[in-house]
Amino acid sequence: MAEQLQALEALKGDAGFKKEIEFETKLRALLAEYGYSLPNVINLLDPQASRRAPAADSRTGTRKPRQVKVYKNPHTGEVVETKGGNHKTLKAWKAEHGSASVES
């Protein structure tokens, strides 16, 4: 805790830090005077910034669920509903009757 206080005191005496604080204070006062916020300024300086940030978030979401497909055995009339092609019965039908026959 004492080390943190010493570091803070050292920063308060730093001329560069004082200039940064002064700049930020003046900038915020100017923005308030004209009714702007920091996001408004960022959008003015870099209009693409707001479009780039959400794009990364949307890609991390879940993907669209697969559509259920219905297959009917052309010889027995049996029906199989599946979301993928890795279905045991469907594979057996394709091996027995051919993929083109089962897919149609």
Backbone as JSON, one array per atom type, in Angstrom:
{
  "sequence": "MAEQLQALEALKGDAGFKKEIEFETKLRALLAEYGYSLPNVINLLDPQASRRAPAADSRTGTRKPRQVKVYKNPHTGEVVETKGGNHKTLKAWKAEHGSASVES",
  "N": [[0.82, -1.19, 0.0], [1.92, 1.23, 0.81], [3.87, 1.46, -1.13], [2.36, 1.87, -3.4], [1.23, 4.35, -2.85], [3.55, 5.91, -2.88], [4.27, 5.63, -5.58], [2.09, 6.91, -6.75], [2.44, 9.51, -5.78], [4.82, 10.11, -7.08], [3.95, 10.13, -9.72], [2.24, 12.32, -9.66], [4.03, 14.41, -9.52], [5.24, 14.3, -11.97], [5.89, 15.91, -15.02], [4.95, 15.24, -17.59], [2.74, 13.66, -17.01], [1.12, 15.53, -15.76], [0.57, 17.2, -17.93], [-0.93, 15.47, -19.53], [-3.2, 15.05, -17.91], [-4.17, 17.66, -17.81], [-4.77, 18.06, -20.54], [-6.78, 16.12, -20.91], [-8.76, 17.08, -19.16], [-9.37, 19.59, -20.32], [-10.28, 18.69, -22.82], [-12.56, 17.17, -22.14], [-14.14, 19.21, -21.05], [-14.53, 20.81, -23.3], [-15.92, 19.04, -24.96], [-18.25, 18.7, -23.44], [-19.22, 21.3, -23.55], [-20.06, 21.51, -26.22], [-21.83, 19.47, -26.41], [-21.01, 16.83, -27.01], [-19.79, 13.42, -26.85], [-17.21, 11.11, -25.85], [-17.43, 8.71, -27.47], [-18.73, 9.87, -29.72], [-16.71, 11.5, -30.78], [-14.76, 9.59, -31.39], [-16.14, 8.2, -33.38], [-16.27, 10.22, -35.32], [-13.55, 10.57, -35.94], [-12.73, 8.0, -36.69], [-14.74, 6.37, -38.52], [-15.12, 3.68, -39.15], [-14.53, 2.27, -36.89], [-16.67, 1.68, -35.13], [-18.01, -0.18, -36.6], [-16.27, -2.28, -36.79], [-15.83, -3.36, -34.22], [-18.24, -4.77, -33.14], [-18.38, -6.87, -34.97], [-16.53, -8.85, -34.37], [-17.64, -9.92, -32.04], [-20.04, -11.02, -32.95], [-19.24, -13.19, -34.41], [-18.44, -15.0, -32.57], [-20.67, -16.17, -31.59], [-23.24, -18.75, -31.5], [-23.66, -21.06, -34.18], [-26.06, -21.29, -36.89], [-28.71, -23.58, -36.4], [-28.82, -26.89, -37.79], [-30.85, -27.89, -40.57], [-33.64, -30.07, -40.47], [-33.74, -32.99, -42.31], [-35.76, -35.11, -44.32], [-35.87, -38.44, -45.16], [-36.98, -41.0, -47.32], [-37.36, -44.41, -47.63], [-37.2, -45.86, -50.75], [-38.15, -48.4, -51.31], [-39.31, -49.69, -49.08], [-40.81, -47.75, -47.86], [-40.28, -46.7, -45.41], [-39.52, -44.03, -43.15], [-36.98, -41.66, -42.37], [-35.84, -39.16, -40.24], [-33.37, -36.75, -40.07], [-30.63, -34.63, -39.02], [-28.12, -34.65, -40.0], [-25.79, -36.37, -42.22], [-24.79, -38.65, -41.1], [-26.21, -40.94, -40.24], [-27.18, -44.07, -39.05], [-29.17, -45.86, -40.16], [-29.77, -44.5, -42.52], [-27.32, -44.6, -43.85], [-27.17, -47.34, -44.3], [-29.3, -47.7, -46.08], [-28.37, -46.2, -48.25], [-26.14, -47.71, -48.94], [-27.32, -50.05, -49.74], [-29.32, -49.36, -51.7], [-28.24, -47.33, -53.18], [-26.92, -44.02, -53.34], [-28.06, -41.97, -54.91], [-30.66, -42.85, -55.38], [-31.78, -42.9, -52.79], [-31.46, -40.22, -51.95], [-33.14, -38.91, -53.7]],
  "CA": [[0.0, 0.0, 0.0], [2.82, 2.38, 0.88], [4.54, 1.56, -2.43], [1.39, 2.45, -4.34], [1.14, 5.78, -2.54], [4.77, 6.53, -3.36], [4.17, 5.68, -7.04], [1.11, 7.94, -7.06], [3.08, 10.8, -5.51], [5.8, 10.31, -8.14], [3.2, 10.5, -10.92], [1.71, 13.68, -9.49], [5.12, 15.34, -9.76], [5.72, 14.14, -13.34], [5.4, 16.97, -15.91], [4.2, 14.61, -18.67], [1.46, 13.23, -16.46], [0.33, 16.76, -15.54], [0.09, 17.67, -19.24], [-2.0, 14.56, -19.96], [-4.39, 15.35, -17.11], [-4.66, 18.96, -18.27], [-5.38, 17.85, -21.85], [-8.04, 15.39, -20.73], [-9.71, 17.98, -18.51], [-9.8, 20.57, -21.33], [-11.03, 17.97, -23.84], [-13.88, 16.84, -21.6], [-14.89, 20.47, -20.93], [-14.9, 21.21, -24.65], [-16.96, 18.11, -25.4], [-19.48, 19.03, -22.71], [-19.71, 22.6, -24.05], [-20.73, 21.33, -27.5], [-22.78, 18.36, -26.33], [-20.45, 15.62, -27.59], [-19.21, 12.45, -25.93], [-16.02, 10.47, -26.42], [-17.78, 7.85, -28.61], [-19.0, 10.71, -30.87], [-15.42, 11.92, -31.32], [-14.14, 8.41, -32.0], [-16.86, 7.95, -34.62], [-15.86, 11.24, -36.28], [-12.16, 10.35, -36.34], [-12.61, 6.68, -37.31], [-16.1, 5.85, -38.67], [-15.12, 2.22, -39.26], [-14.28, 1.67, -35.57], [-17.91, 1.13, -34.56], [-18.42, -1.34, -37.4], [-15.34, -3.38, -36.59], [-15.89, -3.95, -32.88], [-19.27, -5.8, -32.96], [-18.2, -7.99, -35.88], [-15.81, -9.9, -33.66], [-18.56, -10.52, -31.08], [-21.07, -11.8, -33.61], [-18.66, -14.43, -34.89], [-18.25, -15.91, -31.47], [-21.95, -16.76, -31.22], [-23.51, -20.09, -32.02], [-24.05, -21.07, -35.59], [-27.45, -21.62, -37.15], [-28.94, -25.02, -36.29], [-29.03, -27.58, -39.07], [-32.24, -28.14, -40.95], [-34.0, -31.48, -40.43], [-34.05, -33.55, -43.63], [-36.58, -36.31, -44.24], [-35.55, -39.41, -46.2], [-37.95, -42.09, -47.39], [-36.84, -45.57, -48.33], [-38.05, -46.05, -51.94], [-38.66, -49.77, -51.44], [-40.14, -50.1, -47.94], [-41.64, -46.64, -47.44], [-39.86, -46.26, -44.08], [-39.08, -42.64, -43.15], [-35.96, -41.3, -41.4], [-35.59, -37.72, -40.13], [-32.03, -36.53, -39.5], [-30.02, -33.33, -39.28], [-26.83, -34.87, -40.64], [-25.73, -37.56, -43.06], [-24.13, -39.73, -40.38], [-27.28, -41.71, -39.62], [-26.93, -45.49, -39.3], [-30.17, -46.42, -41.09], [-29.61, -43.81, -43.81], [-26.12, -45.17, -44.49], [-27.51, -48.7, -44.77], [-30.13, -47.54, -47.28], [-27.52, -45.74, -49.36], [-25.29, -48.83, -49.34], [-28.17, -51.08, -50.37], [-30.07, -48.89, -52.87], [-27.51, -46.29, -53.89], [-27.12, -42.69, -52.78], [-28.96, -41.18, -55.77], [-32.03, -43.33, -55.17], [-32.24, -42.49, -51.46], [-31.52, -38.75, -51.91], [-34.29, -38.41, -54.47]],
  "C": [[0.87, 1.25, 0.0], [3.54, 2.58, -0.44], [3.62, 2.21, -3.46], [1.25, 3.94, -4.1], [2.38, 6.53, -3.03], [4.75, 6.66, -4.88], [3.2, 6.77, -7.46], [1.69, 9.33, -6.86], [4.1, 11.13, -6.6], [5.11, 10.73, -9.43], [2.68, 11.93, -10.83], [2.78, 14.72, -9.78], [5.63, 15.3, -11.19], [5.08, 15.18, -14.26], [4.55, 16.39, -17.04], [2.81, 14.2, -18.22], [0.55, 14.44, -16.24], [-0.23, 17.27, -16.86], [-1.06, 16.78, -19.74], [-3.3, 14.84, -19.21], [-5.0, 16.67, -17.55], [-5.36, 18.83, -19.62], [-6.73, 17.17, -21.71], [-9.12, 16.27, -20.12], [-10.27, 18.99, -19.51], [-10.66, 19.9, -22.4], [-12.45, 17.66, -23.34], [-14.74, 18.09, -21.43], [-15.38, 20.94, -22.3], [-16.02, 20.32, -25.2], [-18.29, 18.43, -24.72], [-20.08, 20.33, -23.22], [-20.49, 22.44, -25.35], [-21.66, 20.11, -27.53], [-22.29, 17.08, -26.99], [-19.94, 14.7, -26.48], [-17.98, 11.84, -26.6], [-16.36, 9.5, -27.56], [-18.12, 8.66, -29.88], [-17.7, 11.11, -31.56], [-14.72, 10.75, -32.01], [-14.82, 8.09, -33.32], [-16.5, 8.96, -35.7], [-14.46, 10.96, -36.82], [-11.99, 9.02, -37.08], [-14.0, 6.05, -37.44], [-16.17, 4.32, -38.72], [-14.97, 1.53, -37.91], [-15.54, 1.04, -34.99], [-18.38, -0.09, -35.33], [-17.53, -2.54, -37.16], [-15.56, -4.09, -35.27], [-16.99, -5.02, -32.75], [-19.08, -7.02, -33.85], [-17.49, -9.15, -35.19], [-16.73, -10.62, -32.67], [-19.57, -11.42, -31.78], [-20.53, -13.13, -34.12], [-18.48, -15.45, -33.77], [-19.54, -16.59, -31.04], [-22.12, -18.14, -31.81], [-23.93, -20.01, -33.47], [-25.5, -21.53, -35.73], [-27.65, -23.13, -37.07], [-29.22, -25.65, -37.66], [-30.51, -27.86, -39.29], [-32.49, -29.66, -40.95], [-34.37, -31.92, -41.85], [-34.82, -34.86, -43.43], [-36.25, -37.2, -45.44], [-36.57, -40.54, -46.14], [-37.34, -43.23, -48.21], [-37.75, -45.85, -49.52], [-38.68, -47.44, -52.04], [-39.59, -50.17, -50.3], [-41.08, -49.0, -47.47], [-41.29, -46.12, -46.05], [-39.26, -44.85, -44.17], [-38.05, -42.42, -42.04], [-35.79, -39.79, -41.42], [-34.25, -37.54, -39.44], [-31.53, -35.14, -39.86], [-28.68, -33.47, -39.98], [-26.84, -36.16, -41.44], [-25.11, -38.75, -42.37], [-25.14, -40.57, -39.6], [-27.13, -43.17, -40.02], [-27.88, -46.09, -40.33], [-30.02, -45.8, -42.48], [-28.4, -44.34, -44.56], [-26.41, -46.56, -45.05], [-28.35, -48.63, -46.04], [-29.28, -47.13, -48.48], [-26.62, -46.86, -49.85], [-26.09, -49.86, -50.12], [-28.78, -50.6, -51.69], [-29.35, -47.82, -53.68], [-27.89, -44.9, -53.37], [-28.13, -41.88, -53.59], [-30.42, -41.57, -55.56], [-32.59, -42.84, -53.84], [-32.39, -40.97, -51.38], [-32.73, -38.22, -52.67], [-35.58, -38.76, -53.76]]
}
